[in-house]
């Protein structure tokens, strides 16, 4: 074997050292490098398979560390009610998310995945989290700073479980309460919805003063990436039918359904989710003009666009009739990340084939991946990909519950209070001999929280999570000498024979979500109407309606002495009692028109045929009582 000369050995050693140094330094992993340079450097190293993997979001139930590694999966989500274990602790959530993240970090380039979840009224899938009022109630408050605080609290609770991405806020402008998602909308008035986009800086952090328009912003480990949804016109479908067709001219779309997207983008929202619905017959998931032309090019949105759950499948009717067409149509329209969520190998195979055969240009893939990486870099996922347990005490914290209780108080609308201003029933006296609490919703935490709570469709009963029912709130509030009698559905003889001082009747809708909530009759769930009749026919009564929207109440209004719209208040029922008994005054004003009959619908403020039972902005006031 020949011998190397000393100079040659020295040269080889130098080469080896420079190679090691080069291998150690990767520009995209250097947080001191400019954002654009990091994105370009990483993308220059990525294969087609690695790029397409970034565009895929899969459901937790089909995700493993091996799957993340093998397919370079860019994102995982929990669908509604998809949890690592029943009543899972924050620690269990963190460990699950980290296990999947370790799979992503073990890939060649170590690109972290982003885990997303529907945190639409607090961290609503998680046991023991604070459940805030649904948006329909929050719109009533007209208090952007309160909504920002709710965003901040929600971000902390989501991060407590190791999750950095929330599919919120819903900025739909619900124009017809027959829609099953109307409770996810702040108002029929786009101006209120625009004001409520202040939840975005709550979730993500305040945008720095020198930020470029449209660039996403998430300020560190206590904040989450937000998602403005569902782009666009989801709240305007015919008869409120979910995922249906919004028939409106371009001016109407831009003036009613689009404004809140301007606000969201100017506040640095990281992602936008596309709507299942169609605009004038064209599926939004296939609408290149509105996704690429308007959202990306005109509004200068620089975050990533995500599909809804199986959103591309539903481009065809019936869904999944021609999946390869759906892939082509959705990706070509400008969707960057596809919420697949199960059959990810089929999606990857189809998209790979289409790119390799020039059906979808590489430039479209690069645009998508650039946007996804931009969000991941901006939020610090490359520096801090793994969650720790430092925020677990934030989940359902007392401070957050107090904030939710304040939100409940401010979301209540007093619609009737006695026969006249000098013959009012509310506020109720705390000291009374004996009072009745009745109704299907008086002692039911699940009904009080509504859909999107622990499970997708919501639950009944009191075992779903931690909170205070309205019945318990009443018991906590009245004088120690006041006897509280609870009877869910008393007959009139029971009420007449008991000599009650007054009664509180709590009735409304059962929980629902999305299409399951579509309703053409909008009635109070049985036996609500008979409970109102039996109780209010025999004793002075206040009726509290728990519902995700205005419902039919005109036939029962004359029987009631007082009427309160409490919407879907969430876990902190104490906020209802705070106002019923006068510790705080009623301040809420309707952010939705309350119709007389369903055949008036759709009917929104400003319409020519406007003839409501209670108009938009209606709400009686009371003063707090000092002697109570």
C-alpha positions, 0 to 999 in steps of 0.5 A: 500500500503506497504512503500519502505525502504529508501535504496530501494528508493535510489537504484531505484533513482540511477537506474533511473538517470543512465538510463536517462544518458544512454539515453542521451549519444549515442556513434554514436552522439558523434563527438569525437568518432572514425568514426568506433565506431560511425558506429558500435554503430549506426548499432547495434541499427538499425532494418532491416527496418531502414537499408533498408531505408538507401539504398533507394533514392527517387525523390523529387516529391514523398518525404514528411516528413511523407514518410521520417519518415515512411520508414526511407528513406536514400536519396532524389534527384532532377532529371533533372529539378525537382525543388520546384518551377519555378525560385525558390530562394535559400531560397525556396530550403533550406526550401524544403530540411530542411522540408524533413530533419526534417522528417528524424530527427524525426525517432527513431534514427534520421539518417539524409538523404542526398539530391543529385542533378546533378550539372554537369556544375555548379548548373545547375538545379537552376535559377540564378546559374552560368552555367560553360562550359560543360566538353567537353570545360573544357578538352580543358583548360588542367588546373586542378587548374581552374577545381578545382576552378570550383568545389569549386564554384559549391560546394558553389552554391549547398550548398547555396540551402541546398544541400550537394551532387552533382552527379559529376564529369562525368569521362567518356572517350568518344571514339565516338562523336555520343554519346549523353553524349559526352559533359559530357566527358572531353576528348577522352584521359584518361590522360586529364580526369585523370587530370580533377579529380582535380574537386573532391578536389574542390567539397569536399575539399583537402584530409588530408595528413594522409588519408587512401586510399579509405576513403571518405572525405568531409570537412564541410558545404561549401563542397559537397559529389562528385560522380565519374560516370558512372562506368565503360566504359560508353564512349566506347559503340558501335557507341556511342549508349547511355546505350549500350554495350562497347566491349573491352578486360579487358586490354582496359577497365583498360587502357582507362576507369578505370584510372580516377577512381584510381585518384578519389578514391585516392582523397577521392571521396565519391560516385561512380555511376554505368553506364547503359551500359554493358561491353561485354554484361553484364550489369554494374548494375549487374556486381559483379566482377567489382563493388565488386571485383574491385572497392571495393576490389581491389581499396579499395573504402570505400564510397558508390556505387549508381545506376543510375536513375532506373538503376536496372530496366534496368538490364532486357530487357525490363526494369522492366520486372522482378523487384525482379530479378533486386533488387537481381542482383543489390544489390548482385553486390554491389550497396549500394544505389538505385536511385529508384526513384519513386516506393520505397515501391515495392523496400523496400518490395522486398529487405526485402523479399529477406533478410528475405528469405536468398536470399541476405545475411545480410552481404551485407545489412550491407556493404551497410549501413556501407558505406552510414553511413560512408559518412554521418558521414564523411561530418558532416551530423549528427552534421549539418543536417539542412541548413541555409541561410548563403550561399545564396549570393553565388548563381550566384555570380559575382566572380563565373561568372568571373571564368566561363568567364575565363573558357570560354576563355580558352576552345575556340579552334581556328581552322582556322584564315585566308588563311595564317599566315599573312592574319588573321582575328582574333582578330577582330577590335573593331572599325568598321563602321558596323558589322553583327552578325548572326546565330541561336545561337548568341542570345540564352542563352539556346542553349549556355548552352546546355542540363542539364540546368534548365531542363534535356534536356535544353531549347532554348531562353533567359528566362531560367536563367540569363546570357550573350548571345554572341550577347550581349557580342559583343555589350558590347565589340566593340567600342561605334561608331561601329554599330552592326546589328543582323539578325538571318538568313539573305539572301545573298542580305541583306548581300551584300547590307549592306557593313559590315566590317565583320560578326560573325556567331554563329551556332551549335547544339540544346540542348539535353541530354543522349539518345536524343543526340545520333546522327549518322550524327552529323550535324549542326542544320538548318538553320546553314549551309545556314546562313554560306553560305549566310553570308560567301559568301558575307563578311569576316566572323568568324564562332563560333560553339556551340556544345557538340562535333565535328560536320560536318564542312568540307563542309563549311570550305572553305567559312569561313575566321575563325572558332572557336569551343566554345563547350557549354560555359554556361551563361558567353558568354562574355568570347567568345567576350573577345577572338574574339576581342583580350582582351585575346589570343586563347590558347585552344587545342582540347581534342577531334579529329575533324573528316572529315566525320562520316563514319570515326568514331570511330576515336581517337588519336593513331588509325591506320586509324587516318585521322582527319580534325583537330587532337587531340591537334590542336589549333591556337594561337593568342596574345592579342592586346594592341591597341584594 
